[in-house]
């Protein structure tokens, strides 16, 4: 939520937070259906391995993007404090 606030233009913060909440709720609705279809197609055990692979990929992406995000957060925080 903090990243959405910091990375959004001041006049569009409410819209950005609304889109974030909408995406989270959509994921909560769609993911179980897709996981069930995938489990039916390739088997339940394989579905867990696919989930683990996606989680590992997300961790890798977050680790790779962390330096960029943290430097941008610092720049935005400094800009808000200065002006």
N, C-alpha and C positions, 0 to 999 in steps of 0.2 A: 504494500500500500504506500509505503514511504517513497519507493522508487517511482511509482505512478505519479505521486504528488510532485516530486522533484523534477521529473523529466517532462512534465506537461506544461504547456504555456499557461500562465496564470488565468487567462480568460476561459480555458477549456478543462480545468481540473475536474469539475463535476462530470463532464462528459467522459473523461478518461477513466474515472473511478466507476462510472456506470458500465462502461465497456468491459472493464476488468471483472466486475461482478457478473455481468452477463456471460462472459467467457467461462468463468468458473462454474456457473450453474449449468451451462450447456455441456461442459465436460462431465459433470455429475450425472447428466441425463443420457448422454450418448455413449460414454465409455463402458458402462455395464452391458449395453446391448452389443457393442462391438466385441467386447471380451467374450461374451456368450457365443456370438457367431464364430469367433476365432477358435474358441474351445471346442465347439461342435465340429469344426472343420479339421483342426489338426490335433485335437486332444487336449485334455485339461493340463497335463504335465508340461506340454510344449507351450501352452499359454503362459504358464508361470515363468518359463525361461525367456519368452519374448518380453514379458513385463520387466524381468531383471535386466535384459539387454537395453530396453528403452530407459530404464532408471539409470543404468551406467552411462548411457549416452548423454542423458540430461545432466548428470554430475560432471561429466567431461566438458560439456558445453559451458556449464556454469563456472567451472574452474578456469576455462580459457577466457571467458568474458569478464571475469571478476576484476582484473586490473583495469580494464576500460571503464567498467561501471563505477568502480571506486574512485577513479580519477575524475570522472564526470560528476559524481556526487560531490566531491570536494570542491570542484570549480563552481558548481551551482550553489552550494552552501556558502562559499566565500562571496559570490555575487549577491546573494540575498542579504548577507550580513553587511556588505559594503554599501549596498544601495537599495 
